[in-house]
Amino acid sequence: MDGSADAAMIDPQTDIADLFVKLESYERLYAALEQLSVVQRRRLRLYFVHNLTHRQIAELEGVDQSAIGYSIKRAIKQLQKYITD
């Protein structure tokens, strides 16, 4: 067996520790998302998950494009605040 096979093996304790860190991060993000309004969560999902532009979201919702941009920017700031506090 050469050294590359050893490098491919993962230390189970390190792997589990990394998993717990990721889960904690996901839990904090989920809790932060729950603090946003339904509209902000929907707009973030359309923008980041479905890759719609501000213009496309505005057309779907029948609102001004600048309102979408402002809403998304404010939601991101709120998420950052919730996660870092």
C-alpha positions as CSV (number, residue, x, y, z in Angstrom):
1,M,0.0,0.0,0.0
2,D,1.4,3.4,-0.9
3,G,1.2,6.7,0.9
4,S,-1.7,7.9,-1.3
5,A,-4.0,5.3,0.2
6,D,-3.2,6.5,3.7
7,A,-3.9,10.1,2.7
8,A,-7.3,9.1,1.4
9,M,-8.3,7.7,4.8
10,I,-10.1,10.1,7.1
11,D,-9.6,10.1,10.9
12,P,-13.1,9.3,12.2
13,Q,-12.8,11.6,15.3
14,T,-11.8,14.5,13.1
15,D,-14.6,13.7,10.6
16,I,-17.2,13.6,13.4
17,A,-15.9,16.8,15.0
18,D,-16.1,18.6,11.6
19,L,-19.6,17.2,11.2
20,F,-20.7,18.7,14.5
21,V,-19.2,22.1,13.7
22,K,-21.1,22.1,10.4
23,L,-24.3,21.0,12.1
24,E,-24.0,23.8,14.6
25,S,-23.4,26.3,11.8
26,Y,-26.5,25.0,10.0
27,E,-28.6,25.2,13.1
28,R,-27.5,28.9,13.7
29,L,-28.3,29.7,10.1
30,Y,-31.7,28.0,10.3
31,A,-32.5,29.9,13.5
32,A,-31.4,33.2,11.9
33,L,-33.5,32.5,8.8
34,E,-36.5,31.9,11.1
35,Q,-36.1,35.5,12.4
36,L,-36.6,36.9,9.0
37,S,-40.1,37.7,7.6
38,V,-41.8,35.3,5.2
39,V,-41.2,37.8,2.4
40,Q,-37.5,38.1,3.1
41,R,-37.0,34.3,3.3
42,R,-38.9,33.8,0.0
43,R,-36.8,36.5,-1.7
44,L,-33.6,35.0,-0.4
45,R,-34.6,31.6,-1.6
46,L,-35.6,32.9,-5.1
47,Y,-32.3,34.8,-5.3
48,F,-29.8,32.3,-3.9
49,V,-31.4,28.9,-4.5
50,H,-33.3,29.5,-7.7
51,N,-30.8,32.0,-9.1
52,L,-33.4,34.6,-10.1
53,T,-32.4,38.2,-10.6
54,H,-33.8,41.1,-8.6
55,R,-35.7,42.0,-11.8
56,Q,-37.2,38.6,-12.1
57,I,-38.3,38.5,-8.5
58,A,-39.8,42.0,-8.8
59,E,-41.8,40.8,-11.8
60,L,-43.0,37.8,-10.0
61,E,-44.1,39.8,-7.0
62,G,-45.3,42.9,-8.9
63,V,-43.1,45.3,-7.0
64,D,-40.3,47.6,-7.9
65,Q,-36.8,46.1,-8.5
66,S,-35.2,48.4,-6.0
67,A,-37.5,47.1,-3.3
68,I,-36.2,43.6,-4.0
69,G,-32.6,44.7,-3.8
70,Y,-33.2,46.6,-0.6
71,S,-35.1,43.7,0.9
72,I,-32.4,41.1,0.1
73,K,-29.6,43.4,1.3
74,R,-31.4,44.0,4.6
75,A,-32.1,40.3,5.1
76,I,-28.4,39.5,4.6
77,K,-27.4,42.1,7.1
78,Q,-30.0,40.7,9.6
79,L,-28.7,37.2,9.1
80,Q,-25.1,38.4,9.7
81,K,-26.2,40.1,12.9
82,Y,-28.2,37.1,14.2
83,I,-25.3,34.7,13.4
84,T,-22.5,36.8,14.9
85,D,-24.4,37.8,18.1
